[in-house]
Amino acid sequence: TFKNNSKMHMNISTTPNEIDNNIFIDNNIPIVQEIKECGDISIKGTSALASNIIATNSRLACINITNSDVEINCRGYSIINNNTNAVVINSNSLNTTIRNCVISANISSGTGIKFTAQSARGFIINNTIRSSYRGIYLISSDENKILDNIFSNNARNILMESYATDNILTGNNFGLGPKVYF
């Protein structure tokens, strides 16, 4: 089900964190950790890329989100995972936000962003997803908001399967490629 809601508003509230030497981005939201390489992210709050990341091992997912209420802010940096059947960012957790990323996966079998089963009520905002087999892949993932993303040269820009319902897609640029598959 597509829901177009051109008057969507987002309210973000934050609480101070206890980490010394906070780094702030976007509306003074503190970063709880900087990401410098592929790995699991389990700390709640905003994690931000420190530089471009290229997956060099055969990890299935370069960034794997393993806890609820996690935000990944790439700050315009790229994450590339060209391994066969690989995923750039994977989440199986509630309230995941992915923003400001340039994402590229293997064009013949890779996935840019994958939300599965428990990853409802997430946000995928202001990303460029290119040269991937599946740009965004939602499996049994509900009530997500996919907003203001740019898709380029993907075999499938967005694929929704297995009861992925009540997701909102607004303001996305699909270019000339195929748009959304069910």
One Martini backbone bead per residue (centre of mass of N, CA, C, O) as a GRO file, in nm:
protein
  182
    1THR     BB    1   0.093   0.038   0.026
    2PHE     BB    2   0.040   0.358  -0.069
    3LYS     BB    3   0.134   0.675   0.090
    4ASN     BB    4   0.053   0.999   0.032
    5ASN     BB    5   0.234   1.265   0.223
    6SER     BB    6   0.307   1.596   0.172
    7LYS     BB    7   0.261   1.676   0.507
    8MET     BB    8   0.508   1.576   0.643
    9HIS     BB    9   0.624   1.541   0.981
   10MET     BB   10   0.923   1.580   1.187
   11ASN     BB   11   1.001   1.485   1.517
   12ILE     BB   12   1.298   1.558   1.704
   13SER     BB   13   1.422   1.410   1.992
   14THR     BB   14   1.656   1.469   2.255
   15THR     BB   15   1.918   1.343   2.458
   16PRO     BB   16   2.160   1.349   2.650
   17ASN     BB   17   2.483   1.236   2.657
   18GLU     BB   18   2.782   1.069   2.815
   19ILE     BB   19   2.981   1.156   2.601
   20ASP     BB   20   3.270   1.259   2.533
   21ASN     BB   21   3.320   1.464   2.281
   22ASN     BB   22   3.094   1.554   2.113
   23ILE     BB   23   2.929   1.500   1.809
   24PHE     BB   24   2.757   1.708   1.573
   25ILE     BB   25   2.444   1.678   1.395
   26ASP     BB   26   2.173   1.757   1.292
   27ASN     BB   27   2.034   1.942   1.526
   28ASN     BB   28   2.225   1.850   1.766
   29ILE     BB   29   2.286   1.548   1.732
   30PRO     BB   30   2.434   1.306   1.889
   31ILE     BB   31   2.710   1.102   1.862
   32VAL     BB   32   2.785   0.768   1.968
   33GLN     BB   33   2.931   0.687   1.684
   34GLU     BB   34   3.188   0.600   1.468
   35ILE     BB   35   3.218   0.492   1.130
   36LYS     BB   36   3.501   0.299   0.964
   37GLU     BB   37   3.354   0.012   0.930
   38CYS     BB   38   3.248  -0.279   0.914
   39GLY     BB   39   2.949  -0.379   1.111
   40ASP     BB   40   2.800  -0.380   1.413
   41ILE     BB   41   2.499  -0.214   1.538
   42SER     BB   42   2.389  -0.152   1.900
   43ILE     BB   43   2.376   0.149   1.949
   44LYS     BB   44   2.186   0.380   2.055
   45GLY     BB   45   2.138   0.610   1.809
   46THR     BB   46   2.382   0.807   1.647
   47SER     BB   47   2.556   0.701   1.366
   48ALA     BB   48   2.865   0.794   1.190
   49LEU     BB   49   3.042   0.860   0.930
   50ALA     BB   50   3.399   0.925   0.865
   51SER     BB   51   3.390   0.767   0.584
   52ASN     BB   52   3.445   0.578   0.345
   53ILE     BB   53   3.314   0.244   0.254
   54ILE     BB   54   3.475  -0.074   0.179
   55ALA     BB   55   3.409  -0.388   0.127
   56THR     BB   56   3.665  -0.662   0.184
   57ASN     BB   57   3.474  -0.880   0.261
   58SER     BB   58   3.222  -1.151   0.298
   59ARG     BB   59   3.010  -1.003   0.418
   60LEU     BB   60   2.680  -0.976   0.399
   61ALA     BB   61   2.692  -0.717   0.589
   62CYS     BB   62   2.833  -0.429   0.648
   63ILE     BB   63   2.575  -0.312   0.796
   64ASN     BB   64   2.449  -0.426   1.119
   65ILE     BB   65   2.143  -0.396   1.278
   66THR     BB   66   2.079  -0.500   1.643
   67ASN     BB   67   1.894  -0.247   1.726
   68SER     BB   68   1.695  -0.027   1.846
   69ASP     BB   69   1.713   0.306   1.781
   70VAL     BB   70   1.879   0.346   1.504
   71GLU     BB   71   2.116   0.568   1.346
   72ILE     BB   72   2.229   0.635   1.011
   73ASN     BB   73   2.484   0.880   0.926
   74CYS     BB   74   2.678   0.949   0.638
   75ARG     BB   75   2.735   1.250   0.546
   76GLY     BB   76   2.775   1.161   0.221
   77TYR     BB   77   2.890   0.901   0.232
   78SER     BB   78   3.015   0.586   0.130
   79ILE     BB   79   2.879   0.252   0.058
   80ILE     BB   80   3.051  -0.051  -0.043
   81ASN     BB   81   2.912  -0.376  -0.175
   82ASN     BB   82   3.040  -0.621  -0.417
   83ASN     BB   83   2.945  -0.867  -0.307
   84THR     BB   84   2.794  -1.150  -0.328
   85ASN     BB   85   2.480  -1.115  -0.190
   86ALA     BB   86   2.500  -0.840  -0.067
   87VAL     BB   87   2.479  -0.594   0.198
   88VAL     BB   88   2.502  -0.283   0.317
   89ILE     BB   89   2.220  -0.242   0.486
   90ASN     BB   90   2.098  -0.399   0.789
   91SER     BB   91   1.760  -0.468   0.934
   92ASN     BB   92   1.591  -0.616   1.250
   93SER     BB   93   1.478  -0.329   1.364
   94LEU     BB   94   1.340  -0.089   1.530
   95ASN     BB   95   1.369   0.233   1.442
   96THR     BB   96   1.521   0.277   1.173
   97THR     BB   97   1.779   0.500   1.041
   98ILE     BB   98   1.853   0.619   0.704
   99ARG     BB   99   2.102   0.875   0.614
  100ASN     BB  100   2.302   1.032   0.383
  101CYS     BB  101   2.360   0.810   0.158
  102VAL     BB  102   2.594   0.627  -0.047
  103ILE     BB  103   2.485   0.343  -0.238
  104SER     BB  104   2.655   0.024  -0.322
  105ALA     BB  105   2.601  -0.274  -0.510
  106ASN     BB  106   2.559  -0.558  -0.658
  107ILE     BB  107   2.400  -0.566  -0.966
  108SER     BB  108   2.334  -0.893  -0.970
  109SER     BB  109   2.285  -0.936  -0.610
  110GLY     BB  110   2.253  -0.675  -0.452
  111THR     BB  111   2.189  -0.471  -0.150
  112GLY     BB  112   2.142  -0.181  -0.001
  113ILE     BB  113   1.857  -0.190   0.169
  114LYS     BB  114   1.752  -0.397   0.457
  115PHE     BB  115   1.426  -0.488   0.573
  116THR     BB  116   1.312  -0.692   0.839
  117ALA     BB  117   1.053  -0.799   1.019
  118GLN     BB  118   1.139  -0.596   1.290
  119SER     BB  119   1.168  -0.315   1.092
  120ALA     BB  120   0.968  -0.115   1.193
  121ARG     BB  121   0.935   0.228   1.182
  122GLY     BB  122   1.114   0.352   0.961
  123PHE     BB  123   1.387   0.538   0.797
  124ILE     BB  124   1.445   0.654   0.450
  125ILE     BB  125   1.673   0.931   0.396
  126ASN     BB  126   1.850   1.097   0.166
  127ASN     BB  127   1.945   0.889  -0.059
  128THR     BB  128   2.187   0.717  -0.265
  129ILE     BB  129   2.093   0.454  -0.495
  130ARG     BB  130   2.331   0.236  -0.666
  131SER     BB  131   2.419  -0.031  -0.846
  132SER     BB  132   2.177  -0.238  -0.776
  133TYR     BB  133   1.959  -0.483  -0.759
  134ARG     BB  134   1.858  -0.374  -0.473
  135GLY     BB  135   1.795  -0.095  -0.317
  136ILE     BB  136   1.519  -0.169  -0.164
  137TYR     BB  137   1.436  -0.418   0.100
  138LEU     BB  138   1.116  -0.547   0.198
  139ILE     BB  139   1.048  -0.780   0.473
  140SER     BB  140   0.800  -0.773   0.676
  141SER     BB  141   0.789  -0.443   0.663
  142ASP     BB  142   0.641  -0.182   0.852
  143GLU     BB  143   0.585   0.158   0.861
  144ASN     BB  144   0.761   0.299   0.654
  145LYS     BB  145   0.980   0.574   0.547
  146ILE     BB  146   1.034   0.681   0.205
  147LEU     BB  147   1.249   0.969   0.159
  148ASP     BB  148   1.419   1.151  -0.071
  149ASN     BB  149   1.534   0.956  -0.288
  150ILE     BB  150   1.796   0.827  -0.503
  151PHE     BB  151   1.780   0.645  -0.812
  152SER     BB  152   2.046   0.440  -0.980
  153ASN     BB  153   2.103   0.168  -1.165
  154ASN     BB  154   1.874  -0.039  -1.088
  155ALA     BB  155   1.698  -0.321  -1.119
  156ARG     BB  156   1.563  -0.252  -0.828
  157ASN     BB  157   1.459  -0.009  -0.628
  158ILE     BB  158   1.188  -0.147  -0.499
  159LEU     BB  159   1.122  -0.421  -0.266
  160MET     BB  160   0.815  -0.592  -0.174
  161GLU     BB  161   0.758  -0.846   0.078
  162SER     BB  162   0.586  -1.026   0.285
  163TYR     BB  163   0.393  -0.805   0.421
  164ALA     BB  164   0.466  -0.517   0.317
  165THR     BB  165   0.311  -0.261   0.498
  166ASP     BB  166   0.240   0.071   0.531
  167ASN     BB  167   0.421   0.221   0.329
  168ILE     BB  168   0.598   0.529   0.268
  169LEU     BB  169   0.621   0.715  -0.046
  170THR     BB  170   0.822   1.020  -0.078
  171GLY     BB  171   1.014   1.210  -0.302
  172ASN     BB  172   1.121   1.016  -0.511
  173ASN     BB  173   1.393   0.931  -0.744
  174PHE     BB  174   1.381   0.698  -1.025
  175GLY     BB  175   1.407   0.785  -1.292
  176LEU     BB  176   1.423   0.537  -1.554
  177GLY     BB  177   1.371   0.318  -1.374
  178PRO     BB  178   1.245   0.095  -1.192
  179LYS     BB  179   1.052   0.114  -0.917
  180VAL     BB  180   0.816  -0.097  -0.793
  181TYR     BB  181   0.801  -0.409  -0.615
  182PHE     BB  182   0.593  -0.715  -0.514
   0.00000   0.00000   0.00000
